[in-house]
């Protein structure tokens, strides 16, 4: 199934249920991803996130595991190791207002449960093939929420040059980061 060499990715799984963490880990192993860490709660996950250079975070959002709170720590906490880390929200909360809430909190991709290997791979592939620049506004930091080009005729309030964003604590060249890897060093294509 994989079109990309994902073997050098570091993935953090944040999921309340141990059997779901095992299932996701096994799926990632099938994609060639062996460097996987996991946690069953937000505090442990953030502790792992601080020491583990995660190229991708797969987090649950459910009763008993507040993936939104964890995402907020990644994007907004002053001590976050990598505020640019790509985050895929995996949840059974699939009503439109919940999807919009997750989008507006700064997720990169949304994956509705029940999940499958194909769906997980499609989200990883989307992160690779359709990276989005990150945006900082008064009440938002995360990937650009717009996914399609619109024929906008108004004044461009964003300007022509991207806004200078803070570095991501040495992770600016992570395989799935918005800045991208150093030329020739992308593990996805090696």
CORLINDA-V293550 format. One line per field, one symbol per residue. phi: phi as a letter, one per 30 degrees, with the letter a starting at -180 (. if undefined). psi: psi as a letter, one per 30 degrees, with the letter a starting at -180 (. if undefined). burial: I if it has 24 or more other ideal C-beta (glycine too) atoms within 12 Angstrom, else O. A space follows every 50 residues. Layout:
BEGIN
phi->???
psi->???
burial->???
END
This chain:
BEGIN
phi->.dccdcdcdcbccbbdcdddddddeddddddjccdbcbbcbddddddded ccdddaccbdbaejbdedddeddddcdecddadcedbcdcacdbdedddd ddeddjdcbbbdddcbeddddddddddddbdbdcbcbebabldeddcbdc dccdddddiccdddcddchicdcdecdddideeicdddcc
psi->ekfljgfgkkkkkjkekeeeeeeeeeeeeffgjfiklllgleeeeeeeef fkikfkkjkljlkfjifeeeeeeeefkfgkejfgkkkkkjlfjglefeee eeeffglelkjklklleeeeeeeeeeeefikklkkklegkkakkfkfkkk ikfakjfflfkkkklllhhggfgleglffllkkfgjffg.
burial->OOOIOIOIIIIIIIIIOOOIIOIIIOIIOOIIIOIIIIIIIIOOIIOIII OIIIIIIIIIIIOOIIIIOIIIIIIOOOOIIIIIIIIIIIIOIOOOOOOO OIIIIIIIIIIIIOIOOOOIIIIIIIIIOOIIOIIOOOOOIIIIOOOOOO OOOOOOOOOOOOOOOOOIOOIOIIIIIIIIIOOOOIIIOO
END
